[in-house]
Structures are given as structure tokens and as C-alpha cells.
């Protein structure tokens, strides 16, 4: 299970203290000449592809972009992850940021993982923060398998 924060788009001001600016300074020090958001996308996809080859993966993420659009969903679909919240919750997703008007967070999972329930809590319920809380129940057999170790008494 991964949790991630995808930085927002480039702010209008050139220098500042936003997460975008912090990431821009960091990757500039590393001599990387990519936009911080594009660099994040490349890194998370590389990491997830590597893990998918070894195990089943789920990702909870603040996308900082409308999750109904294909800009982040398509690369996730390309590597075998589906947007569980969009696919199972309801036809019209609510805004996930307390000041927002669009769903900006979601949960993605390997397509072979079976979901029994998922949802988005109303604003103000669950763990405090600036986003609505989301949940997903995954079956044990689809995430860990069905082989049970035998306990041996000696």
C-alpha cells in the first residue's frame, strides 16, 4: 500500500514556499531539468511498475487534479491500476478538498484486487485534514492469497 501527495501545478509566482517550489529546488540541486510534477509522475510510475512485477499494489493519493480526467488516470491504467473510488463509489464524485469543487484524491489498485466496499466520508468526518476521508475494503484472498501456513506443535 502506498500513500502519496502529487504536487499541484506551477504557481504564478516564481519563488515561494509551496511544495511545488520545494520540489523544484530539490530536483534542481540534483541536476534534474524536469518540471517537478512531471518528475513526480515519472518516479511514482517507475516505482509502481517495479512493485507490480513483484506484488499487488494499491495507491492512496492526493492527485491535485480532477481525478475524473485522464491526465493521471491514463498512466495508472497503462500500468494496471484502476481508480477504485471512481469505479465503485457513485456516478457523481463529490469534491474531496474542503474548499474545492472537484474530486482531487482517490485510491488506485491493481486490477486483480477485489473490492468489497469503498466510499468517501462526508466533510468533517473521520481523521481531520483538508480532504475528505476515503476508505476501501479489499479481500484478503486477492491481496495476500489463500495459502495458510500450518502451525506445527512439537
TORKOLDO-592812 format. One record per residue (C-alpha): residue number from 1; residue in three letters; x, y, z. Coordinates in Angstrom, 1 decimal, always signed. Example, Ala and Ser with C-alpha at 12.3 -4.5 7.8 and 13.67 -1.06 7.14 Angstrom:
// residues 2
  pos  code       u       v       w
    1   ALA   +12.3    -4.5    +7.8
    2   SER   +13.7    -1.1    +7.1
// end
This chain:
// residues 154
  pos  code       u       v       w
    1   UNK    +0.0    +0.0    +0.0
    2   UNK    +1.4    +3.4    -1.0
    3   UNK    +0.2    +6.8    +0.0
    4   UNK    +1.4    +9.8    -2.0
    5   UNK    +1.0   +13.5    -2.4
    6   UNK    +1.3   +14.7    -6.0
    7   UNK    +2.3   +18.4    -6.0
    8   UNK    +0.0   +21.0    -7.6
    9   UNK    +0.7   +22.8   -10.8
   10   UNK    +3.3   +25.5   -11.0
   11   UNK    +2.1   +28.6    -9.1
   12   UNK    +2.1   +32.0   -10.8
   13   UNK    +4.9   +33.5    -8.5
   14   UNK    +8.4   +32.3    -9.4
   15   UNK    +9.8   +31.7    -5.9
   16   UNK    +8.0   +30.8    -2.8
   17   UNK    +7.4   +28.2    -0.1
   18   UNK    +4.8   +26.0    -1.7
   19   UNK    +5.5   +22.2    -2.1
   20   UNK    +6.0   +22.9    -5.8
   21   UNK    +8.8   +25.3    -5.1
   22   UNK   +10.4   +23.0    -2.5
   23   UNK   +10.4   +20.2    -5.1
   24   UNK   +11.7   +22.5    -7.8
   25   UNK   +14.7   +23.5    -5.6
   26   UNK   +15.4   +19.8    -4.7
   27   UNK   +15.4   +18.5    -8.2
   28   UNK   +17.4   +21.5    -9.4
   29   UNK   +20.1   +20.6    -6.8
   30   UNK   +20.1   +17.1    -8.2
   31   UNK   +20.7   +18.5   -11.7
   32   UNK   +17.4   +17.3   -13.0
   33   UNK   +15.8   +19.6   -15.5
   34   UNK   +12.2   +18.4   -15.4
   35   UNK    +9.1   +20.1   -14.1
   36   UNK    +8.6   +18.8   -10.5
   37   UNK    +5.1   +17.4   -11.2
   38   UNK    +6.3   +15.6   -14.3
   39   UNK    +9.3   +14.3   -12.4
   40   UNK    +6.9   +13.0    -9.6
   41   UNK    +4.7   +11.3   -12.2
   42   UNK    +7.7    +9.6   -13.8
   43   UNK    +9.1    +8.5   -10.4
   44   UNK    +5.8    +7.1    -9.0
   45   UNK    +5.1    +5.2   -12.2
   46   UNK    +8.6    +3.7   -12.2
   47   UNK    +8.2    +2.6    -8.6
   48   UNK    +4.7    +1.2    -9.1
   49   UNK    +5.7    -0.7   -12.2
   50   UNK    +8.6    -2.2   -10.3
   51   UNK    +6.4    -3.3    -7.4
   52   UNK    +3.6    -4.6    -9.7
   53   UNK    +6.0    -7.1   -11.1
   54   UNK    +6.5    -8.4    -7.6
   55   UNK    +3.2    -8.0    -5.7
   56   UNK    -0.2    -6.5    -5.8
   57   UNK    -0.3    -2.7    -5.3
   58   UNK    -2.7    -0.1    -4.0
   59   UNK    -2.1    +3.7    -4.0
   60   UNK    -4.0    +6.3    -2.0
   61   UNK    -3.1    +9.7    -3.5
   62   UNK    -3.9   +13.4    -3.5
   63   UNK    -3.6   +13.9    -7.3
   64   UNK    -4.1   +17.7    -7.1
   65   UNK    -6.1   +17.5   -10.3
   66   UNK    -9.6   +16.3   -11.2
   67   UNK    -9.3   +12.5   -10.9
   68   UNK   -12.1   +12.1   -13.5
   69   UNK    -9.8   +13.5   -16.2
   70   UNK    -7.4   +11.2   -17.9
   71   UNK    -4.2   +13.1   -17.1
   72   UNK    -3.3   +10.9   -14.2
   73   UNK    -5.8    +8.1   -14.6
   74   UNK    -4.4    +7.0   -18.0
   75   UNK    -0.8    +6.3   -16.9
   76   UNK    -2.2    +4.4   -13.9
   77   UNK    -4.5    +2.4   -16.2
   78   UNK    -1.5    +1.7   -18.5
   79   UNK    +0.4    +0.0   -15.7
   80   UNK    -2.6    -2.0   -14.5
   81   UNK    -4.0    +0.2   -11.7
   82   UNK    -7.7    +1.3   -11.7
   83   UNK    -9.3    +4.2    -9.9
   84   UNK   -11.3    +2.2    -7.3
   85   UNK   -13.2    +5.3    -6.0
   86   UNK   -14.4    +6.4    -9.4
   87   UNK   -15.4    +2.9   -10.4
   88   UNK   -17.2    +1.9    -7.3
   89   UNK   -18.5    +4.8    -5.2
   90   UNK   -21.1    +6.7    -7.2
   91   UNK   -21.7    +8.3   -10.5
   92   UNK   -21.0   +11.8    -9.4
   93   UNK   -17.9   +12.1    -7.2
   94   UNK   -18.0   +14.9    -4.6
   95   UNK   -15.2   +17.4    -4.1
   96   UNK   -12.5   +15.9    -1.9
   97   UNK   -10.8   +19.1    -0.8
   98   UNK   -12.8   +21.1    +1.8
   99   UNK   -12.5   +24.3    -0.3
  100   UNK   -12.7   +22.6    -3.7
  101   UNK   -15.3   +21.8    -6.3
  102   UNK   -13.7   +18.7    -7.9
  103   UNK   -12.6   +15.2    -6.7
  104   UNK    -8.8   +15.6    -6.4
  105   UNK    -8.0   +12.5    -4.4
  106   UNK    -8.5    +8.8    -5.0
  107   UNK    -7.4    +5.2    -4.4
  108   UNK    -5.9    +3.2    -7.2
  109   UNK    -5.4    -0.5    -7.1
  110   UNK    -4.1    -3.4    -9.1
  111   UNK    -7.0    -4.6   -11.3
  112   UNK    -6.8    -8.1    -9.8
  113   UNK    -7.5    -6.8    -6.3
  114   UNK   -11.2    -7.4    -5.4
  115   UNK   -13.0    -4.6    -3.6
  116   UNK   -16.0    -5.3    -1.3
  117   UNK   -16.7    -1.7    -0.3
  118   UNK   -15.4    +1.8    -0.8
  119   UNK   -16.5    +5.3    -0.2
  120   UNK   -15.9    +8.9    +0.7
  121   UNK   -16.9   +10.2    +4.1
  122   UNK   -18.8   +13.5    +4.4
  123   UNK   -16.8   +16.6    +5.1
  124   UNK   -15.7   +16.9    +8.7
  125   UNK   -16.0   +13.1    +9.5
  126   UNK   -13.1   +10.9   +10.1
  127   UNK    -9.4   +12.0   +10.5
  128   UNK    -9.1   +15.8   +10.5
  129   UNK    -7.5   +17.3    +7.5
  130   UNK    -8.3   +19.4    +4.4
  131   UNK    -9.5   +16.5    +2.4
  132   UNK   -12.4   +14.1    +2.8
  133   UNK   -11.5   +10.7    +4.1
  134   UNK   -11.8    +7.7    +1.8
  135   UNK   -11.9    +4.0    +2.5
  136   UNK   -11.7    +0.8    +0.7
  137   UNK   -12.2    -2.8    +1.9
  138   UNK   -10.1    -5.3    -0.1
  139   UNK   -10.5    -9.1    +0.1
  140   UNK    -7.7   -10.9    +1.9
  141   UNK    -7.5   -13.6    -0.8
  142   UNK    -7.0   -11.0    -3.6
  143   UNK    -4.3    -9.2    -1.7
  144   UNK    -2.4   -11.8    +0.3
  145   UNK    -3.5   -15.0    -1.3
  146   UNK    -5.2   -18.1    +0.1
  147   UNK    -2.3   -20.2    +1.2
  148   UNK    -2.4   -20.5    +5.0
  149   UNK    +0.7   -21.7    +6.9
  150   UNK    +0.2   -24.7    +9.1
  151   UNK    +1.0   -24.3   +12.8
  152   UNK    +3.1   -27.2   +14.0
  153   UNK    +3.0   -28.3   +17.6
  154   UNK    +6.1   -30.2   +18.8
// end
